[in-house]
Amino acid sequence: MDARADAAGVDAVVFDLGGVLIDWNPRHLYRQLFDDEAEMEEFLATICTLEWHVAHDLGQGTAESCAELALEHPEHAPFIRAWADRSEDMVAGAIDDTVAILAELRTDGVRCYALSNMEPETFPLRLERFEFLQWFDGHVISGTEGVVKPDPEIFHRLLRRFDLQPSRTLFIDDSPVNVEAARALGIRAVFFESPAQLRADLEEVGLLD
């Protein structure tokens, strides 16, 4: 391990993926399908909601889920089916400045892991699409685990699987709820707002120059 990581009291850094390393947002897709921004926002607030999407992160097949929802809302069927058929259009690309931070940590010999809420069928696509996802020492993906953040169980699985000590593990996530869940277990957690802010936080604890 890099001497800086040891001095910081950190054995491993754990990254969330969507919103931290990958620019995932359903609006990247639906802005291609809706001419009116307000109509799009109404659709995402009432039909294809993030609450509905949690079932996918828990492992439910997206195509099956979209077919069921389309039966309930046939007037929106093409838009609902697009959630499954065009899932990769929700990803604008990598958040390059965060990827650069991940690269620096790896170069310094810091163990790095991914802990993400993500559908089981999309993770392999993104593993192939983004080379940096193969840099991690291990992944814990909700869709294959059947449990999502902020459930403490998914954090326990991460810690057990990779023999991590909570107080020596630093977790990065863009959800305040997930950050608080990690802290409640004794994990050192950083709320991600921007790559610049993350870099400053890691410099402050001594993980980056």
C-alpha positions in Angstrom: 0.0 0.0 0.0 1.1 3.5 -0.7 2.6 5.3 2.3 0.1 8.1 2.0 -2.8 5.7 2.3 -1.3 4.1 5.4 -0.7 7.5 7.0 -4.3 8.4 6.2 -5.4 5.3 8.1 -7.2 4.0 4.9 -6.8 0.5 3.5 -9.3 0.9 0.7 -11.4 3.4 -1.2 -14.9 2.4 -2.4 -16.6 4.3 -5.3 -20.2 4.5 -6.2 -20.5 4.4 -10.0 -23.6 6.4 -11.2 -23.1 10.1 -10.5 -19.5 9.7 -9.4 -17.6 7.9 -12.2 -20.4 7.5 -14.7 -22.8 10.3 -15.9 -26.1 8.3 -15.6 -29.3 10.2 -15.8 -32.6 9.1 -17.5 -32.9 12.6 -18.9 -30.0 11.9 -21.3 -32.4 9.4 -23.0 -35.7 11.1 -22.6 -34.6 14.5 -23.9 -34.2 12.6 -27.2 -37.8 11.4 -27.0 -39.7 14.4 -25.6 -39.9 17.8 -27.3 -41.3 19.4 -24.2 -39.1 19.5 -21.1 -42.1 19.8 -18.7 -43.8 16.8 -20.3 -40.6 14.8 -19.8 -40.3 15.8 -16.2 -44.0 14.9 -15.6 -43.3 11.5 -17.1 -40.3 10.8 -15.0 -42.1 12.0 -11.8 -45.2 10.0 -12.3 -44.5 7.0 -14.7 -40.9 5.9 -14.9 -39.9 7.1 -11.5 -36.7 6.4 -9.5 -38.9 4.6 -6.9 -40.1 2.3 -9.7 -36.5 1.8 -10.9 -35.4 0.5 -7.5 -36.9 -2.9 -8.5 -34.4 -3.1 -11.3 -31.5 -2.3 -9.0 -32.8 -5.2 -6.9 -32.6 -7.6 -9.8 -36.0 -7.5 -11.6 -35.7 -7.8 -15.3 -36.1 -4.3 -16.9 -37.8 -5.6 -20.0 -40.4 -7.5 -17.9 -40.9 -4.5 -15.6 -41.3 -2.1 -18.5 -43.8 -4.4 -20.2 -45.9 -4.6 -17.0 -45.8 -0.8 -16.6 -46.7 -0.3 -20.3 -49.9 -2.3 -19.8 -50.9 0.1 -17.0 -50.1 3.2 -19.1 -50.5 2.2 -22.8 -50.5 5.9 -23.8 -46.9 6.0 -22.7 -45.9 2.5 -23.8 -43.1 3.6 -26.3 -41.5 5.8 -23.8 -41.7 3.2 -21.1 -40.2 0.5 -23.3 -37.3 2.8 -24.2 -36.1 2.5 -20.5 -35.3 -1.1 -21.2 -34.4 -0.9 -24.9 -32.2 2.1 -24.8 -30.7 1.9 -21.3 -27.2 2.9 -22.5 -28.5 6.2 -23.8 -29.0 7.2 -20.2 -25.3 7.2 -19.8 -23.7 10.3 -21.3 -20.2 9.0 -20.6 -17.5 8.9 -17.9 -16.9 11.6 -15.4 -13.3 12.0 -16.6 -12.0 14.0 -13.7 -13.1 11.4 -11.2 -11.7 8.6 -13.4 -8.4 10.5 -13.1 -8.6 10.4 -9.3 -9.3 6.7 -9.4 -6.2 6.3 -11.7 -4.0 8.2 -9.3 -5.1 6.1 -6.3 -4.4 2.9 -8.2 -1.0 4.2 -9.3 -0.3 4.8 -5.6 -1.2 1.2 -4.8 -4.5 2.0 -3.0 -7.0 -0.8 -3.2 -10.2 0.4 -4.9 -13.6 -1.2 -5.0 -17.0 -0.4 -6.6 -20.3 -0.5 -4.7 -23.2 0.5 -6.9 -26.9 0.2 -7.3 -27.2 -1.1 -10.8 -29.3 -3.5 -12.8 -27.8 -6.9 -13.4 -28.1 -6.8 -17.1 -26.6 -3.3 -17.6 -23.4 -3.8 -15.5 -21.8 -6.2 -18.0 -22.5 -3.6 -20.8 -20.8 -0.9 -18.8 -18.0 -3.1 -17.8 -17.3 -3.6 -21.5 -18.0 0.1 -22.4 -15.7 1.7 -19.7 -12.2 0.3 -19.3 -11.8 1.9 -15.9 -14.4 -0.4 -14.4 -11.9 -3.2 -14.8 -9.4 -1.4 -12.7 -11.2 -2.2 -9.5 -10.1 -4.9 -7.1 -13.7 -6.0 -6.8 -17.3 -5.0 -7.4 -20.5 -5.3 -5.4 -23.5 -4.6 -7.6 -27.0 -4.5 -6.2 -28.7 -6.2 -9.0 -26.6 -9.4 -8.5 -26.8 -9.1 -4.7 -30.6 -8.6 -4.4 -30.1 -5.7 -2.0 -29.6 -2.0 -2.6 -27.9 0.9 -0.8 -28.7 2.3 1.7 -29.6 -1.2 3.2 -26.8 -1.9 5.7 -26.6 -5.5 4.4 -24.9 -4.5 1.1 -22.2 -2.6 3.1 -21.7 -5.7 5.3 -21.3 -7.8 2.2 -18.7 -5.4 0.8 -16.7 -5.5 4.1 -16.9 -9.3 4.5 -16.1 -10.2 0.9 -13.0 -8.1 0.7 -11.9 -8.3 4.3 -12.2 -4.5 4.9 -12.2 -2.7 8.2 -14.9 0.0 8.4 -12.7 2.6 10.0 -10.0 2.0 7.4 -12.4 2.1 4.4 -13.3 5.4 2.7 -16.6 5.3 0.7 -17.6 7.9 -1.9 -21.2 8.4 -3.0 -23.4 11.2 -4.4 -26.4 10.2 -2.3 -26.5 11.7 1.2 -28.7 8.8 2.4 -26.1 6.3 1.3 -23.3 8.3 2.9 -25.1 8.4 6.2 -25.8 4.7 6.0 -22.1 4.0 5.6 -21.1 6.3 8.4 -23.6 4.6 10.7 -21.6 1.4 10.2 -18.3 3.1 11.1 -17.2 3.6 7.5 -15.5 6.8 6.6 -17.7 8.3 3.9 -17.4 11.3 1.6 -20.4 13.0 -0.1 -19.6 13.5 -3.8 -20.5 16.9 -5.3 -17.8 17.3 -7.9 -14.5 15.9 -8.9 -12.8 19.0 -7.6 -14.4 18.7 -4.2 -13.6 15.0 -4.0 -9.9 15.7 -4.8 -9.8 18.4 -2.1 -11.4 15.9 0.4 -8.9 13.2 -0.5 -6.0 15.7 -0.2 -7.3 16.7 3.2 -7.1 13.2 4.5 -3.7 12.6 2.9 -4.7 10.2 0.1 -3.7 12.5 -2.7 -0.9 15.1 -3.0 
